């Protein structure tokens, strides 16, 4: 009983605004904690896909434009190379065997546009950020990536999924159905459903992180 009296007296002596802020914090924190985060595992498609990353020389507008021009040429090659579903291992083999062809095409594109930047192309595992393509969200993590560095490679990147060949649809903004592309390249309806669910879960996780950041900004300084 004594403890309750002390608590009541303590709150009675606090400014009303501070009490309101404390109550708001408790309610808000409880609401944020109610958003499930544990066990919301993101569907892992990293072993079934190859990403494409094109890195601009710099963030100057002309370099960013050049990056997209190089991207378009590479996508045309990729469209030819991966026109059939032969499995991700065969796709990786094809990409590796065509690195020099891709590099030469990218280098020619740079020179044709009046620049003297060198182009470097590699195929290796890289950490990729979380990306959303249309209705699907791909988790962050390590993916086999065809990386194209233009010049100093200090500018913004352009990412896409090269296998299955979604890059062409994304770059050209055509209305081809990405779901049909996934299905044609070995993904099942169950896999697609997991990608849809991943998009919803990712949004919920990001909402929770944003909420926690807001709490920190208000009360953590």
C-alpha positions in Angstrom: 0.0 0.0 0.0 2.8 2.4 0.9 4.4 1.8 -2.6 1.1 2.7 -4.3 0.9 5.9 -2.3 4.4 6.9 -3.2 3.7 6.2 -6.9 0.5 8.2 -6.8 2.2 11.1 -5.1 5.1 11.0 -7.5 2.8 11.4 -10.5 0.7 14.0 -8.8 3.8 16.2 -8.4 4.9 15.8 -12.1 3.9 18.4 -14.6 0.8 17.4 -16.6 2.6 17.6 -19.9 5.3 15.2 -18.7 2.8 12.7 -17.4 0.9 12.9 -20.8 4.2 12.3 -22.6 5.1 9.3 -20.4 1.7 7.8 -21.0 1.9 8.4 -24.7 5.3 6.7 -24.8 4.0 3.6 -23.0 1.0 3.2 -25.2 3.0 3.8 -28.4 5.8 1.5 -27.4 3.2 -1.2 -26.5 1.6 -0.8 -29.9 4.9 -1.0 -31.7 5.8 -4.1 -29.8 2.5 -5.7 -30.9 3.7 -5.6 -34.5 5.2 -9.1 -35.0 8.8 -9.2 -36.0 10.1 -12.5 -34.8 9.6 -15.5 -36.9 8.7 -13.4 -39.9 11.3 -15.1 -42.1 11.7 -13.6 -45.6 11.5 -16.0 -48.4 15.0 -16.8 -49.6 15.3 -16.6 -53.4 19.0 -15.9 -53.3 20.0 -19.3 -54.6 17.6 -19.1 -57.5 18.4 -15.7 -58.9 21.3 -13.7 -60.4 21.3 -9.9 -60.0 22.6 -7.2 -62.2 24.3 -4.1 -60.7 25.5 -1.2 -62.9 27.5 1.4 -61.0 27.9 4.9 -62.5 31.2 6.8 -62.6 29.6 9.5 -60.3 26.3 11.1 -59.4 26.7 13.8 -62.0 23.6 13.8 -64.3 25.6 12.9 -67.4 27.2 10.0 -65.7 23.9 8.7 -64.4 22.5 9.0 -67.9 25.4 7.0 -69.3 24.8 4.4 -66.6 21.3 3.8 -68.0 22.5 3.7 -71.5 25.1 1.0 -70.6 22.3 -0.8 -68.7 20.1 -0.9 -71.8 22.8 -2.5 -73.9 23.6 -5.1 -71.3 19.9 -5.9 -70.9 19.6 -6.6 -74.6 22.5 -9.1 -74.3 21.0 -10.7 -71.2 17.6 -11.0 -72.9 19.4 -13.1 -75.6 21.5 -15.1 -73.2 18.7 -16.1 -70.8 15.8 -16.4 -73.3 15.3 -20.0 -72.1 15.0 -21.5 -68.6 18.1 -23.7 -68.2 18.4 -23.4 -64.4 20.3 -20.9 -62.3 23.6 -22.9 -62.4 23.6 -23.0 -66.2 22.7 -19.3 -66.2 25.7 -18.5 -64.0 27.9 -20.5 -66.4 26.5 -18.6 -69.4 27.0 -15.2 -67.6 30.6 -16.1 -66.7 31.5 -17.2 -70.2 30.1 -14.0 -71.6 31.7 -11.5 -69.2 34.1 -10.3 -71.9 31.4 -9.8 -74.4 29.4 -7.8 -71.9 32.4 -5.7 -71.0 33.2 -5.0 -74.6 29.6 -3.9 -75.3 29.6 -1.7 -72.2 33.0 -0.2 -73.1 31.9 0.5 -76.7 28.7 2.2 -75.4 30.8 4.4 -73.1 33.2 5.4 -76.0 30.3 6.0 -78.4 28.9 8.5 -76.0 32.1 10.4 -75.9 33.6 9.2 -72.6 36.9 7.6 -71.9 35.9 5.7 -68.7 37.1 2.1 -68.4 34.5 -0.5 -67.7 35.1 -3.5 -65.4 32.7 -6.5 -65.2 32.7 -9.2 -62.6 30.5 -12.1 -61.5 30.6 -12.8 -57.8 28.6 -12.9 -54.6 27.7 -9.4 -53.4 25.5 -8.0 -50.6 22.4 -6.6 -52.2 19.9 -4.3 -50.5 16.2 -5.1 -50.1 14.5 -4.3 -53.4 10.9 -4.3 -54.5 10.0 -5.1 -58.1 6.3 -4.5 -58.9 4.4 -6.8 -56.5 7.4 -8.7 -55.3 10.1 -7.9 -52.6 13.5 -9.5 -52.7 15.2 -9.7 -49.4 18.6 -8.1 -48.7 21.5 -10.5 -48.6 24.2 -12.0 -50.7 23.3 -12.8 -54.3 25.4 -13.9 -57.3 25.7 -10.6 -59.1 27.0 -9.5 -62.5 28.5 -6.1 -61.5 29.4 -3.5 -64.1 31.6 -0.7 -62.9 31.9 2.4 -65.1 35.0 4.6 -64.5 35.5 5.3 -60.8 32.2 3.6 -59.9 31.4 6.1 -57.2 27.9 7.0 -58.4 24.5 5.5 -57.6 23.8 1.9 -58.7 21.0 0.4 -60.8 19.9 -3.0 -59.6 17.7 -5.6 -61.1 17.1 -9.3 -61.4 18.9 -10.6 -64.4 17.9 -14.2 -63.9 14.9 -14.8 -64.1 15.1 -12.1 -66.8 13.1 -9.3 -65.1 15.5 -6.5 -66.0 14.0 -6.1 -69.5 10.5 -5.5 -68.2 11.7 -3.1 -65.5 14.0 -1.0 -67.7 11.6 -0.7 -70.6 8.5 -0.3 -68.4 6.7 -2.8 -70.5 3.5 -4.4 -69.1 4.8 -8.0 -69.3 3.7 -10.0 -66.3 6.6 -10.6 -63.9 4.6 -13.5 -62.3 4.5 -15.3 -65.6 8.3 -14.8 -66.0 8.9 -16.4 -62.6 6.6 -19.3 -63.4 8.3 -19.8 -66.8 11.7 -20.0 -65.0 10.9 -22.7 -62.5 9.2 -20.8 -59.6 6.0 -22.4 -58.3 2.8 -20.7 -57.3 3.8 -21.4 -53.7 7.1 -19.5 -54.3 5.2 -16.6 -55.7 2.8 -16.5 -52.8 5.8 -16.4 -50.4 7.2 -13.4 -52.4 3.8 -11.6 -52.1 3.8 -12.4 -48.3 7.3 -11.2 -48.0 6.3 -7.8 -49.5 3.6 -7.5 -46.8 5.9 -8.6 -44.0 8.6 -6.3 -45.2 6.2 -3.4 -45.0 5.3 -4.3 -41.5 8.9 -4.6 -40.4 9.7 -1.3 -41.9 6.7 0.3 -40.2 8.0 -1.0 -36.9 11.5 0.2 -37.5 10.2 3.6 -38.4 8.1 3.7 -35.3 11.0 2.8 -33.1 13.1 5.5 -34.8 10.4 8.0 -34.0 10.3 7.0 -30.4 14.1 7.4 -30.2 14.1 10.8 -31.9 11.5 12.0 -29.4 12.7 10.5 -26.2 16.2 9.2 -26.8 18.0 12.6 -27.1 
